[in-house]
Amino acid sequence: MSVVKSLPKVADALEDKAREHKQAQNTEYHVSVARHNVREINSELEDLEDSLRDLRYYKTVFVDAFDGSAPTMVNSAVQAAENAVEVTQSGLLSNIQNSAMDEAETVLEEDLTGLEVELTPEVKKQRSQIRSAKQMIDNVSENIQTKLESKRETWSRRVSAAEELQMILGSQNSDFARTLNHMHGLLTRDMMDSSESASRFVSEWANATDNWEEHQSLQSFDDFKQKHDLSDSTIEDVKTLSRSQQLTLANVSIDTLEQMKRVDELESAVELSL
């Protein structure tokens, strides 16, 4: 004999199934909210980490390679970044889930389909703190980069002057020529590249400048003039050669010729036409 359920029992069973279905939908919604919020925070944290890495690079290069003094705001900016990420993962997930459940209680079953997932209030607050800290980090980093650009311009002028003198002398000092080439690469290619290792740059720059100091007389025309006791007119004649301009005997004084003759580097490098 078949058992026929009463209408009220059937209604209760259908209501239970509907409730279970709604709970399943709400659970799916909570998971979507949590995932969306975690992805958002992770993205902000990655941006903050990139800014911190840049700051550490430029600060290390400025202080250790060029004897600079780090801005006083560095510590405050780093502290702001640390404060912004104090919330633990479990605490963040708890805030996300609680907020999602509170908001989902007013969501009707028929409204769940296609519902736009938004950031919870706690995550919005956390994101705002992270972005504020990132802005502080970027500001300090830009300040240091400006100081580094000034250092680079100064050293680039010095290296260019030494390269010009080497060109006149025919790069007779191969060791110093290699040093100049290396310094040129460090200044133009590596110095401002924060994706590289700061410690590697500091080490290579220290080696290059040590070699630079060993060749003081080859660093500029002024140094070369002082070492060999040359006159201003002789140096001007040497500069004329550096500009690939013709220099004839009629334009050169006896004193200049004598000075050029007693400097081995100039005697072999200079060619005069009649």
C-alpha positions in Angstrom: 0.0 0.0 0.0 1.5 3.3 -1.1 1.9 6.1 1.4 0.5 9.4 0.3 2.1 12.4 2.1 -0.2 15.1 3.3 -0.1 18.5 1.6 1.4 20.2 4.7 4.3 17.7 4.8 5.0 18.2 1.1 5.0 22.0 1.6 7.4 21.7 4.5 9.7 19.5 2.4 9.7 21.9 -0.4 10.4 24.8 2.0 13.4 22.9 3.4 14.8 22.3 0.0 14.3 26.0 -0.9 16.1 27.0 2.3 19.0 24.7 1.5 19.2 26.0 -2.0 19.2 29.6 -0.7 21.9 28.8 1.8 24.0 27.2 -0.9 23.6 30.3 -3.0 24.5 32.5 -0.1 27.6 30.4 0.7 28.7 30.8 -2.9 28.2 34.5 -2.6 30.3 34.6 0.6 33.1 32.8 -1.1 32.9 35.1 -4.1 33.1 38.1 -1.8 36.0 36.7 0.1 38.0 35.8 -3.1 37.3 39.2 -4.6 38.4 41.1 -1.5 41.5 39.0 -1.0 42.6 39.4 -4.6 42.1 43.2 -4.2 44.3 43.4 -1.1 46.9 41.1 -2.6 47.1 43.4 -5.6 47.6 46.4 -3.4 50.2 44.7 -1.3 52.2 43.7 -4.4 52.2 47.3 -5.6 53.4 48.4 -2.1 56.1 45.7 -2.2 57.3 47.0 -5.5 57.5 50.5 -4.2 59.4 49.4 -1.1 61.9 47.4 -3.3 62.5 50.5 -5.4 63.0 52.7 -2.3 65.5 50.2 -0.8 67.5 50.1 -4.0 67.7 53.8 -4.5 68.5 54.5 -0.8 71.3 51.8 -0.8 72.9 53.2 -4.0 72.6 56.8 -2.9 74.0 56.2 0.6 76.6 53.4 0.0 77.8 54.3 -3.5 77.7 58.1 -3.4 78.0 58.8 0.3 74.6 60.5 0.3 72.4 61.1 3.4 69.0 59.4 3.3 66.0 61.7 3.8 64.6 61.7 7.3 61.2 60.6 5.9 62.5 57.2 4.9 61.8 55.7 8.4 58.4 57.2 8.6 57.4 55.9 5.2 58.6 52.4 6.0 56.8 52.5 9.3 53.6 53.5 7.6 54.0 50.5 5.2 54.5 48.2 8.1 51.4 49.5 9.9 49.3 49.1 6.7 50.0 45.4 6.6 49.6 44.6 10.2 46.3 42.8 9.7 46.9 39.0 9.6 45.5 36.8 6.9 43.2 35.1 9.3 42.0 38.4 10.7 41.4 39.8 7.2 39.5 36.7 6.1 37.4 36.9 9.3 36.5 40.6 8.5 35.6 39.7 4.9 33.4 36.8 5.9 31.6 38.6 8.7 30.9 41.6 6.5 29.8 39.5 3.6 27.4 37.5 5.9 26.0 40.7 7.4 25.3 42.2 3.9 24.0 38.9 2.5 21.2 38.6 5.1 19.2 41.2 3.2 19.8 39.7 -0.2 16.8 37.9 -1.6 17.2 34.6 -3.4 16.0 35.9 -6.7 18.5 38.7 -6.5 21.6 36.5 -6.1 21.9 35.7 -9.8 24.3 38.2 -11.4 24.9 40.0 -8.2 28.0 42.3 -8.4 30.5 41.5 -5.7 31.9 44.6 -4.0 34.6 45.3 -1.4 33.7 45.0 2.2 34.1 48.1 4.5 37.1 46.6 6.3 38.9 45.9 3.0 38.1 49.4 1.7 39.7 50.8 4.9 42.7 48.4 4.6 43.2 49.3 0.9 43.1 53.0 1.7 45.8 52.5 4.4 48.0 50.6 1.9 47.6 53.2 -0.8 48.5 56.0 1.6 51.6 54.1 2.7 52.6 53.5 -0.9 52.2 57.2 -1.8 54.6 58.0 1.1 57.1 55.5 -0.1 56.9 56.7 -3.7 57.4 60.4 -2.6 60.5 59.5 -0.6 61.8 57.3 -3.5 61.3 60.1 -6.0 63.2 62.5 -3.7 66.2 60.1 -3.6 66.0 59.5 -7.4 66.3 63.3 -7.9 69.4 63.4 -5.8 70.8 60.4 -7.7 70.2 62.0 -11.0 72.3 65.0 -9.9 75.1 62.6 -8.9 74.9 60.9 -12.2 75.1 64.1 -14.2 78.2 65.2 -12.3 80.0 61.9 -12.8 78.9 61.7 -16.4 80.6 65.1 -17.1 83.7 63.9 -15.3 83.9 60.6 -17.2 83.2 62.4 -20.6 86.1 64.8 -19.9 88.4 61.9 -19.1 87.2 60.1 -22.3 87.9 63.2 -24.4 91.5 63.4 -23.0 91.9 59.7 -23.6 90.8 60.2 -27.2 93.6 62.9 -27.6 96.2 60.6 -26.1 95.1 57.6 -28.2 93.8 55.6 -25.2 97.4 54.8 -24.3 96.3 53.7 -20.8 94.2 50.6 -21.6 93.4 49.9 -17.9 91.9 53.4 -17.4 90.1 53.2 -20.7 88.4 50.1 -19.6 87.5 51.8 -16.3 85.9 54.7 -18.1 83.9 52.4 -20.3 82.7 50.5 -17.3 81.8 53.7 -15.4 79.9 54.9 -18.5 77.8 51.7 -18.5 77.2 51.9 -14.8 76.0 55.5 -15.0 73.8 55.2 -18.1 72.5 51.7 -17.9 72.7 50.3 -14.3 72.5 53.1 -11.8 68.8 53.9 -12.0 67.6 50.3 -12.8 65.9 49.3 -9.5 65.3 45.8 -10.8 69.0 45.1 -10.4 70.9 44.3 -7.2 71.9 47.4 -5.3 74.8 45.7 -3.5 76.2 44.6 -6.9 76.1 48.2 -8.2 77.7 49.5 -5.0 80.5 46.9 -5.3 81.2 47.6 -9.0 81.1 51.4 -8.5 83.5 51.2 -5.6 86.0 49.2 -7.8 85.6 51.6 -10.7 86.2 54.7 -8.5 89.2 53.1 -6.9 90.7 52.7 -10.3 89.6 56.2 -11.2 91.5 57.7 -8.2 94.7 55.9 -9.3 94.7 57.9 -12.6 94.1 61.4 -11.4 96.2 63.0 -14.1 94.1 61.4 -16.8 90.7 62.5 -15.4 90.6 66.0 -17.0 92.6 68.5 -19.0 93.1 70.5 -15.8 94.6 67.5 -14.0 96.8 66.7 -17.0 97.9 70.3 -17.3 98.9 70.4 -13.6 100.8 67.1 -13.7 102.9 68.1 -16.7 103.2 71.8 -16.0 101.6 72.8 -19.3 100.5 76.3 -20.3 96.9 77.3 -21.1 97.8 77.8 -24.7 99.2 74.3 -25.0 96.0 72.9 -23.5 93.9 74.9 -25.9 95.9 73.4 -28.8 95.3 69.9 -27.4 91.6 70.7 -27.2 91.7 71.9 -30.9 92.9 68.4 -31.7 90.1 66.9 -29.7 87.6 68.7 -32.0 89.3 67.2 -35.1 90.4 70.6 -36.2 93.6 71.0 -38.2 96.6 72.4 -36.3 99.5 73.8 -38.3 103.0 74.8 -37.3 102.1 78.4 -38.1 99.5 78.3 -35.3 101.8 76.8 -32.6 104.3 78.7 -30.6 107.8 77.4 -29.9 106.9 77.1 -26.2 103.9 74.9 -27.0 106.0 72.7 -29.2 108.6 72.3 -26.5 106.0 71.4 -23.9 104.4 68.9 -26.2 107.8 67.3 -26.9 108.6 66.7 -23.3 105.2 64.9 -22.6 105.4 61.4 -23.9 101.7 61.0 -24.3 101.4 64.2 -26.4 104.5 63.6 -28.5 103.1 60.3 -29.8 99.5 61.6 -30.0 99.9 64.9 -31.7 100.5 65.3 -35.4 101.2 68.8 -36.9 101.0 69.7 -40.5 103.2 72.2 -42.3 
